[in-house]
């Protein structure tokens, strides 16, 4: 079983939608967090230590993580999905994009 951590900016729409896709998944445990000070759940060193794979929505999220948590990310894969902040929570289009991008994990 691997631990997947989904990250967006405020942890309100994109990363919680991705987290919901994996709820009760047989092979993965998932959590989500945000990079912003206004995030519902803010990314931190403990969450990054828990994660086997970090999946971010945009390049800017990876850049912020690398600036703030270089040591925690040193040996972890960081996947960038290139999903802009244009979707609400559980938006059907967002779900379709996530399913396509995360096929190997689903």
N, C-alpha and C positions, 0 to 999 in steps of 0.2 A: 504494500500500500504506500502510495506517495502523497505528500502534502503539497497542495497547490495554493498559492497565495495570489489573489487577483487584486490589482491596484489601479485605481483611477485617481481623480483629484479629490473629490469630496466624499467619496464612498456612499453615494446616494442612489446612483442610477446604473452605471455600467458595471462596476465590479460587484455590487450586490446581485445584479441580474446574472452575471457569470457564476457567482456563488450558488444561486438558486438552481441553475442548470445541473449542478453536481450534487445537489442535496440527496443524501442516501445512496451515493454512488458506491458500487461494490469494491472499486479499486483505489479510490482517492478520497482523501479528506480535504476539505476546502475552507478557506477563510477569505475575507476581503478587508481592504483598508484603503485609506486615501493619503495623499501626500500633503494636502492643504492643512493649514492650522484650523480650518473650519470643518474638517472631515468628521464624519459621524464616528468612525474608528480610525485613529491616526496610526500610520505605519510606524513601527518601532523595532528595535533590535531583537526583542523577544519574538515577535511575529516572523521576522526574517530568519531567525535561527530555527524556528519550527518548520519553515518551508523547505521543500526539496526543489521546487520549481517556482520562480516568481514570474507572474504574467502581468504585464502592464498594458494599458490601453494605448498610450502614446509614447513617442521617444522622449518627450520632456519628463515623463515619470521615471524612465530608466536613468536619465541624466541626474535628476534630483536624488534618486536612491544612491547612485554612484558617488555623488558629492557627500551625502550625509552618512552613508553606511557602507563605505568601501570595503571594510574588513568583513562584514557580514555577508557581502555579496561575492567575495573573492572566488569562491569555488562553486557558485550556484549558477545554473542557467537562468537567464532573464530573457523571456520571450516578449517581443513587442507586437501587439495585434494591429496597430495603426487604426484604431477606432476613435474618431473624434467625438467630442462631447455634444452630440446632436440627438440623443435619445433619452427617453424617459425610462423608468424602471419597468422591466418586462415588456418593452416595446417589441412587437413581433419581428420587425426588421432587425433589431439588435440581436434578438435570440437567433435568428437565421444566420447572421454574420458570425456570431460566437460559435454556433454549431459547426459551421464550415471551417473556421479558423482553428477550432479545438478538436477536430475529428480524431486525431490520434490519441487524445485523452478521454474522449467520451466512449 
